[in-house]
Amino acid sequence: MTTTKLPTALRKIWALDDFQIAAKKHLPLPVYAYYASAAEDRVTLKANRNAFNGYEFVPRYLVDTTKRSQSITLFGDKYAAPFGIAPMGMAAMCCFEGDICMAKTASQQNILSVLSAASFNPLERVAKEGDSTWYQLYQPGDTGRIKAMLARVKKAGFKTLVMTVDVPTAGNPENQARYGFSSPIKPSLSLAWQGIIHPKWLFNTWLKTLLKSGIPRFENFDVEVGPPILSKHLTRNFGIRENLTWQHIQMIRDEWRGNLVIKGLLAPQDAIMAKKYGVDGIIVSNHGGRQLDGAQASLRALPAMVAAAGDMPVMLDGGIRRGSDILKAYALGAKFTFVGRPYLFALAIGGAAGVTHCTQLLKQEVDRNMVMLGINEISQTSLKALVHRIDGS
């Protein structure tokens, strides 16, 4: 892999984990803590990663792989890679107009990206300028608010709605609070100092945003603009989500004519319910370990979810850091995979070039591993025979 054409900040990035190491130096500590942290003792965060190490490949050789392709078709759209960018909040805190930059770069590379509801750039701009078609919806169990938001998302031109359901209440924020992060962020001398000692971020992201757009706000949780990210007295309140039920999913299905995906399911019973209510696909996810600590690792949950879902596409996020992880997920039945934090860190240190480099690194790993496994297509059924559980179960 050549690095001669890469920006200086990316020339020592050889793998996805390297993005996080570099971003920790570049970002103010509270912002980095928000992106990197997980709930409580980080049990689920670690389990997501360790689950991939619980499977091993049994490669086949003397196979002609010269016609290999890693392109994937999902809901009728063909993508250049078997992975996409997961919805992640506050991307515009790590790069100027980060939501638009992420979506636009993904579109240029023909990979899928999902706009987070916890984003700062208006979804209408992301849809138009970033050519984004997937939107993540967070909503309380309020029929009126949901219908109003569905109308806004539809008008903007999004085709696929991702309903995230694993945040009925906010996760324990202690690991963010330890480093001074809250939402909204409260101004303080220590916060100002963090900006001063991270001048590239201060001038290229924060001050540029203030000059161009003012203090960032949560633009896309609801029809009306939400609270600012920086406030001394305001609190973030997006409604009561504890009362969101399957009846609301039915209402959304009746109102939304595009693709409907539910994100955040781990129980096979919920996969069965999703199919019953006419959902088009599900994403097996534990929110990157940011919600219920001790929840099952996404990859561990995947086989049972695939069995319960039948012909409904099952996707996965959580813990993917290598091309081999993506291939293992497909071997266990996933129809698509999503990568989260590494893309935020790539955006932070390299902007659009960072997002592109992250994509290329993963695609190169997938390609090499396809050759060494002896496969020509990600979706070919013979891949299932190439992964064994190490413990034999």
C-alpha positions in Angstrom: 0.0 0.0 0.0 1.5 3.3 -1.1 1.2 6.4 1.1 2.8 9.0 -1.2 -0.5 10.6 -2.2 -2.0 10.7 1.3 -2.1 13.8 3.4 0.6 13.9 6.0 -1.9 13.1 8.8 -2.8 9.8 7.2 0.6 8.5 6.1 1.1 6.4 9.3 -2.5 5.1 9.3 -2.1 1.4 8.4 -5.2 0.0 10.0 -8.5 1.2 11.5 -7.3 1.2 15.1 -4.6 3.7 14.1 -7.3 6.3 13.4 -8.3 6.3 17.0 -4.8 6.7 18.3 -4.3 9.7 16.1 -7.7 11.2 16.9 -7.0 11.1 20.6 -4.2 13.5 20.1 -6.1 15.7 17.7 -9.5 16.1 19.5 -10.2 17.9 22.8 -10.5 15.3 25.6 -14.2 15.8 26.2 -15.1 15.3 22.5 -12.8 12.3 22.2 -14.3 10.8 25.3 -17.8 11.1 23.9 -16.8 9.3 20.7 -14.7 6.6 22.3 -16.5 5.9 25.6 -18.9 3.1 26.4 -21.3 2.4 29.3 -20.1 1.5 32.8 -17.4 -1.2 32.8 -17.2 -1.4 29.0 -18.1 -5.1 29.1 -20.2 -5.0 26.0 -17.7 -2.8 24.1 -15.0 -5.4 24.7 -17.3 -8.3 24.0 -18.1 -6.9 20.5 -14.5 -6.9 19.6 -13.6 -10.2 21.3 -16.5 -12.1 19.6 -14.8 -11.9 16.2 -11.7 -13.6 17.8 -14.0 -16.5 18.7 -14.2 -17.7 15.1 -11.5 -19.0 12.8 -11.3 -19.4 9.0 -10.8 -22.7 7.2 -9.6 -21.5 3.8 -9.8 -23.3 0.5 -6.9 -23.1 -2.0 -6.3 -23.8 -5.7 -9.4 -21.7 -6.5 -9.4 -19.1 -9.3 -10.4 -15.8 -7.7 -9.5 -13.5 -10.5 -13.1 -12.6 -11.0 -13.8 -11.7 -7.4 -16.1 -8.8 -6.4 -17.0 -7.4 -3.1 -20.0 -5.4 -4.3 -23.3 -5.9 -2.5 -26.9 -5.3 -3.5 -29.2 -4.2 -0.7 -32.9 -3.1 -1.1 -32.2 -2.9 -4.9 -29.2 -0.6 -4.6 -25.7 -1.8 -5.5 -22.8 -0.7 -3.4 -19.1 -1.0 -4.0 -18.3 -2.5 -0.6 -19.9 -5.0 1.8 -19.9 -2.4 4.6 -21.3 1.0 5.2 -21.0 3.9 7.7 -23.2 3.5 10.8 -25.2 6.5 12.1 -23.1 8.3 14.7 -24.0 11.5 16.6 -22.1 14.8 16.6 -19.9 14.0 13.6 -19.8 17.8 13.0 -17.8 18.1 16.3 -14.8 16.3 14.7 -14.9 18.0 11.3 -16.4 21.1 9.8 -19.9 20.2 8.5 -18.9 16.6 9.3 -22.4 15.1 8.6 -22.3 16.5 5.0 -18.6 15.6 4.5 -19.2 12.0 5.7 -22.3 11.5 3.5 -20.8 13.1 0.4 -17.5 11.2 0.6 -19.4 7.9 1.1 -21.6 8.7 -1.9 -18.6 9.4 -4.1 -17.1 6.0 -3.1 -20.5 4.3 -3.6 -20.7 3.0 -0.1 -23.8 3.3 2.2 -23.9 5.8 5.0 -26.7 6.5 7.5 -27.3 10.0 8.8 -27.7 10.1 12.6 -30.6 11.9 14.3 -28.0 13.4 16.7 -26.5 15.4 13.9 -25.9 19.2 13.5 -26.2 19.7 9.7 -29.9 19.9 8.6 -31.0 16.6 7.1 -32.3 18.5 4.1 -28.7 19.6 3.3 -27.3 16.2 4.0 -29.8 14.6 1.6 -29.1 17.2 -1.1 -25.4 17.9 -0.8 -24.3 14.6 0.5 -26.6 12.5 -1.7 -27.7 10.6 1.5 -30.7 8.3 1.3 -30.7 6.5 4.8 -31.8 8.4 7.9 -31.8 7.2 11.5 -34.9 8.1 13.5 -35.0 8.5 17.3 -38.5 9.3 18.6 -40.5 9.1 21.9 -43.8 7.2 21.8 -45.7 10.3 20.6 -47.7 9.6 17.4 -48.0 13.3 16.5 -44.3 13.9 16.7 -43.4 10.8 14.8 -45.8 11.5 12.0 -44.5 15.1 11.7 -40.9 13.9 11.6 -41.7 11.2 9.0 -43.2 13.9 6.8 -40.0 16.0 7.1 -37.7 13.0 6.3 -39.9 12.0 3.3 -39.9 15.5 1.9 -36.1 15.7 2.1 -35.9 12.6 -0.1 -34.6 9.9 2.1 -35.6 6.4 0.9 -34.7 4.2 4.0 -35.7 4.9 7.5 -33.6 3.3 10.3 -35.6 3.3 13.6 -33.2 2.9 16.5 -35.0 1.2 19.4 -32.2 0.4 21.9 -32.2 3.8 23.6 -35.4 3.7 25.7 -33.4 5.8 28.2 -30.0 7.3 28.0 -27.1 5.0 28.9 -24.9 5.7 32.0 -22.8 8.7 31.0 -20.1 8.3 33.8 -17.3 7.5 31.4 -18.0 10.7 29.4 -18.5 12.8 32.6 -15.1 11.8 33.9 -13.5 13.8 31.1 -15.9 16.8 31.2 -18.4 15.9 28.5 -22.1 16.5 28.9 -24.9 17.2 26.4 -25.2 20.1 26.0 -21.6 20.8 26.9 -21.2 23.4 29.7 -18.6 26.1 29.1 -15.7 26.0 31.5 -12.1 27.1 31.8 -10.9 23.5 31.4 -13.0 23.2 28.2 -11.4 26.4 26.9 -8.0 25.1 27.7 -8.7 21.9 25.8 -9.5 24.0 22.7 -6.2 26.0 23.2 -4.0 23.0 23.3 -5.7 21.4 20.3 -5.3 24.4 17.9 -5.9 22.5 14.6 -9.3 21.3 15.9 -10.0 24.8 17.4 -9.5 26.7 14.2 -10.5 24.1 11.5 -13.6 22.8 13.2 -14.9 24.8 16.1 -14.1 28.4 15.2 -14.9 27.7 11.5 -18.3 26.4 12.5 -19.0 29.3 14.8 -18.2 31.8 12.0 -20.1 30.0 9.3 -23.2 28.7 11.2 -23.1 29.8 14.8 -23.2 27.4 17.8 -24.1 23.9 16.5 -27.6 22.6 17.4 -29.3 19.3 17.2 -31.0 19.9 13.9 -32.6 16.5 13.2 -34.2 15.0 16.3 -37.5 16.6 15.6 -39.3 18.9 13.2 -38.2 22.0 15.2 -34.5 22.8 15.8 -33.2 21.3 19.1 -31.0 22.8 21.8 -27.4 24.0 21.1 -24.4 21.7 21.9 -22.9 24.4 24.1 -25.0 25.8 26.9 -24.5 26.6 30.6 -28.1 26.1 31.7 -30.1 24.2 29.1 -30.7 20.4 29.3 -31.1 18.0 26.5 -34.7 16.6 26.5 -36.0 14.7 23.5 -39.1 13.2 25.0 -40.0 10.0 26.9 -38.9 6.9 24.9 -39.9 4.4 27.5 -43.4 4.3 26.0 -42.3 3.5 22.4 -43.9 0.1 21.5 -44.6 -2.2 18.6 -47.8 -0.3 18.0 -45.7 2.7 17.1 -43.8 0.5 14.6 -47.1 -0.5 13.1 -48.0 3.2 12.7 -44.6 4.0 11.2 -45.0 1.1 8.7 -48.5 2.4 7.7 -47.1 6.0 7.2 -43.7 5.2 5.7 -43.7 3.9 2.1 -39.9 3.5 1.8 -37.7 0.9 3.3 -38.1 0.4 7.1 -35.2 -0.9 9.2 -35.1 -1.5 12.9 -31.7 -1.0 14.6 -30.7 -2.3 18.0 -32.3 -5.8 18.2 -30.5 -8.7 19.8 -33.4 -11.1 20.8 -34.7 -13.6 18.2 -38.2 -12.9 19.4 -37.9 -9.3 18.4 -36.7 -10.4 14.9 -39.9 -12.4 14.6 -41.9 -9.4 15.7 -40.2 -7.1 13.2 -41.1 -9.5 10.4 -44.7 -9.7 11.7 -45.0 -5.9 11.6 -43.7 -5.6 8.0 -40.2 -4.3 8.7 -37.9 -4.7 5.7 -34.7 -5.4 7.6 -33.1 -5.3 11.0 -29.6 -4.3 12.3 -28.3 -6.5 15.0 -26.6 -4.0 17.4 -26.0 -3.2 21.0 -25.3 0.5 20.2 -21.6 0.0 20.3 -21.7 -0.9 24.0 -23.0 2.6 24.9 -26.3 1.5 26.3 -26.8 -1.7 28.4 -23.5 -2.9 29.6 -23.4 -6.7 29.6 -25.6 -6.9 26.6 -24.8 -9.7 24.2 -22.1 -9.1 21.6 -23.7 -8.4 18.2 -21.8 -11.1 16.4 -22.7 -13.7 19.0 -26.4 -12.8 18.6 -26.2 -12.9 14.8 -26.8 -16.6 14.0 -30.0 -16.8 16.1 -31.3 -13.6 14.6 -30.7 -14.8 11.1 -32.5 -18.0 11.8 -35.5 -16.1 13.3 -35.7 -13.5 10.5 -36.1 -15.9 7.7 -35.9 -14.1 4.4 -35.8 -10.6 6.0 -32.3 -9.1 5.6 -30.3 -9.1 8.8 -27.5 -6.5 9.1 -24.9 -6.1 11.8 -22.8 -3.4 13.6 -20.5 -3.5 16.6 -16.8 -4.2 16.9 -15.8 -4.4 13.2 -12.2 -3.3 12.7 -10.9 -5.6 10.0 -11.9 -7.0 6.7 -11.8 -10.4 8.2 -14.5 -9.3 10.7 -16.7 -8.4 7.8 -16.2 -11.7 6.1 -17.0 -13.6 9.4 -20.2 -11.6 9.7 -21.3 -12.6 6.2 -20.3 -16.2 6.9 -22.7 -16.2 9.8 -25.6 -14.9 7.7 -25.4 -11.1 7.7 -26.6 -9.4 4.5 -24.7 -6.2 5.3 -22.4 -4.7 7.9 -21.8 -1.3 9.4 -18.6 0.3 10.8 -18.9 3.1 13.4 -16.2 4.8 15.5 -13.3 4.3 13.1 -15.1 6.5 10.5 -15.5 9.3 13.1 -11.9 9.2 14.0 -10.9 9.1 10.3 -13.1 12.1 9.7 -11.5 13.9 12.7 -7.9 13.6 11.5 -8.4 13.7 7.7 -11.8 15.0 6.8 -13.0 13.6 3.4 -9.5 12.1 2.8 -9.7 10.3 6.1 -13.1 8.8 5.3 -11.8 7.7 1.9 -8.6 6.2 3.4 -10.7 4.3 6.0 -12.8 2.8 3.2 -9.9 1.8 1.1 -8.1 0.1 4.0 -11.1 -2.0 4.7 -11.7 -2.8 1.0 -8.1 -3.9 0.6 -8.3 -6.2 3.6 -11.6 -7.7 2.3 -10.0 -8.2 -1.1 -6.9 -9.9 0.2 -8.9 -12.2 2.4 -11.2 -13.2 -0.4 -8.2 -14.4 -2.3 -6.8 -16.3 0.6 -10.1 -17.9 1.4 -10.8 -18.9 -2.2 -14.0 -17.0 -2.8 -15.2 -14.7 -5.6 -18.3 -13.2 -4.0 -19.1 -12.1 -0.5 -22.5 -13.6 -0.6 -21.7 -17.0 -2.0 -23.0 -19.8 0.3 -19.7 -21.7 0.4 -18.4 -18.9 2.7 -20.4 -20.5 5.5 -18.1 -23.5 5.6 -15.1 -21.3 6.1 -15.8 -20.2 9.7 -15.7 -22.4 12.7 -16.3 -21.5 16.4 -13.1 -22.0 18.3 -14.9 -23.5 21.3 -16.6 -26.0 19.0 -20.1 -25.0 20.0 
